[in-house]
Amino acid sequence: MITRTRFDLTQADIPEQWYNINADFPEPMPPPLHPGTKQPISPSDMTAIFPESLVMQEASAERWIEVPGEVRQILSLWRPTPLLRAVRFEQALQTPAHIYYKNEGVSPAGSHKPNTAVAQAYYNKQAGVKSLATETGAGQWGSSLALACRLFGLECTVFMVKVSYHQKPYRRMLMETWDATVHSSPSNETEFGKKTLKENPHCAGSLGIAISEAIEMAVKTPNTKYSLGSVLNHVCMHQSVIGLEAIKQMEQAGEDPDIIIGCAGGGSNFAGIAFPFLRRKIAEKKPYRIIAVEPAACPSLTKGELRYDFGDTAMTTPLMMMYTLGHDFMPPSIHAGGLRYHGMAPTVSHALKLGLIEARAVKQTDVFKSGVLFARTEGVLPAPESSHAIHAVVEEAIKAREENRKKVIVFNLSGHGLMDLSAFEAYFDGELQDV
Ligand SMILES: *Cc1c(COP(=O)(O)O)cnc(C)c1O
C-alpha cells in the first residue's frame, strides 16, 4: 500500500459554473468610474474593447454563471488539475502540518492563466471578433492568450515589453509557435508606440506602454478586441475553477483546510483558489484563514492605499477602487515578473478591506530558498511567483511545528518555473537582493 498523496478528479468534475464572489460580499463593491467624468461607468463605455458578454460578467452579481460546454471541453485538455499532498516537503520542514497544493502548472502554457484566456477567446469568437490584442511582460499571459486564440481560430497580437522580448526569448517563441504575432513594445505598429519611440528611441518599454498599444490597436482595427489577464472581476471569476475543484479534492482527502494560501500579483490566481473557500467562510461560517502573499518589493496590499486608481500608466482605463501603490509606481526588477503590478484586483482589495482575508509581504531571497526546497522535495520546480505562496506555507508550517499543532494548509501552485531558470541561476549565484 502506498500513502495516498494525489487527488484526481475526472473530466466530468470540471465545474459547470463559475463562482462570482460579488453575490456574497456583505457590502457591495464600489463601482468602477469613468476616467473622464468620474461617474460610475456604464457597460456601453466598455464595449469598444470587450465583447458585451464579458462586460455583463464584469458587472454581474449573479452567484453562479454557466461555463459554456465548448470552454469546458477545451479546459479538459488539462483540467481538472491535480491536488497533491506534499508529504516529502512536510517531512523536510519537520512539521505536523498537512500541506496540499493545487498544481496549475500542468496547463499547456504552464500556469493558471489559460483558464481565463480560453473563456475570453470563446466569448470573443461568439461575438464575431476575428482578432485579439493584448500586452505581456515576461510572456505568461501572452502565451496563454496565444494558445486560446489558436484553439478558437482567432488571430492574436501581443505587445511584449521590449526588455523581456530580448531577455526572455523562450516565451516569445512559444507564442509564435501558437501562431501569435509578437511585437516588441514600444513598437511602430501604433501611434502611441511611434510617439514613444520618437521621444526616446532606446525606451526599454513597460507594461503601461504595452497596454496602451494593445488598447489602441483594439480600438482602431475592425473586428479586434482587447483582452486582460488579471485584475478584472470576470478574470477572477474564470479562475474560480481552481478553488471549486480543490474543495472537491479536499473532500476526497477527507480534510478541511485551516489555511488557504495564494500569491497575488493582479490577484486572479489567488481569487481562483480563495473565493470558493471564502464563499463557505461567509455562508457556513467556516473558520478559514485565507492569505494573499505578495513581494515586499511591490507591496500593494500591505503598504498600498485603498483608493480609486487607474489600471495602467497612461491613465486610460476606468478608475477602480483598489489597494494601489499609484499607477506611476515603478516596481524594482524582482524576478517574479507576474507579481510586478501597482494595484490589486478590486474583488481581492474589497475582501481585504472587509477583513475576510489577510495579506502578507515576503522577501525575494526567502522566496527562492523556499521554492528550491519545494523543488528538491516534491520535484516540481515552482514559478518564482508561486514560490511566494510556498514561502508563506513554510512560515505557517514552522509555526505549526513550534505550537505543536496539526494544521491543514492548501496553496495554489500557480505555475511551473521551467521558463524561469535564469532567475534560479541568479539566486544560486547570489545575485538576488532584497529591496
Ligand atoms: C501571472 C502569474 C501570476 C500573477 O498573476 P495573478 O493575476 O495575481 O494570479 C502568478 N503566478 C504565475 C505563475 C503567473 O504566471
Ligand as a Chemical Component Dictionary entry (heavy atoms), coordinates in Angstrom:
data_LIG
# 
_chem_comp.id                   LIG 
_chem_comp.type                 NON-POLYMER 
_chem_comp.pdbx_formal_charge   0 
_chem_comp.three_letter_code    LIG 
# 
loop_
_chem_comp_atom.comp_id 
_chem_comp_atom.atom_id 
_chem_comp_atom.alt_atom_id 
_chem_comp_atom.type_symbol 
_chem_comp_atom.charge 
_chem_comp_atom.model_Cartn_x 
_chem_comp_atom.model_Cartn_y 
_chem_comp_atom.model_Cartn_z 
_chem_comp_atom.pdbx_ordinal 
LIG C1 C1 C 0 0.802  35.928 -13.959 1  
LIG C2 C2 C 0 1.145  34.988 -12.869 2  
LIG C3 C3 C 0 0.858  35.271 -11.517 3  
LIG C4 C4 C 0 0.271  36.571 -11.052 4  
LIG O1 O1 O 0 -0.970 36.910 -11.561 5  
LIG P1 P1 P 0 -2.289 36.890 -10.694 6  
LIG O2 O2 O 0 -3.309 37.531 -11.538 7  
LIG O3 O3 O 0 -2.015 37.605 -9.412  8  
LIG O4 O4 O 0 -2.589 35.451 -10.450 9  
LIG C5 C5 C 0 1.155  34.323 -10.569 10 
LIG N1 N1 N 0 1.742  33.160 -10.906 11 
LIG C6 C6 C 0 2.048  32.852 -12.181 12 
LIG C7 C7 C 0 2.701  31.542 -12.469 13 
LIG C8 C8 C 0 1.754  33.746 -13.205 14 
LIG O5 O5 O 0 2.051  33.436 -14.472 15 
# 
loop_
_chem_comp_bond.comp_id 
_chem_comp_bond.atom_id_1 
_chem_comp_bond.atom_id_2 
_chem_comp_bond.value_order 
_chem_comp_bond.pdbx_ordinal 
LIG C1 C2 SING 1  
LIG C2 C3 SING 2  
LIG C2 C8 DOUB 3  
LIG C3 C4 SING 4  
LIG C3 C5 DOUB 5  
LIG C4 O1 SING 6  
LIG O1 P1 SING 7  
LIG P1 O2 DOUB 8  
LIG P1 O3 SING 9  
LIG P1 O4 SING 10 
LIG C5 N1 SING 11 
LIG N1 C6 DOUB 12 
LIG C6 C7 SING 13 
LIG C6 C8 SING 14 
LIG C8 O5 SING 15 
# 
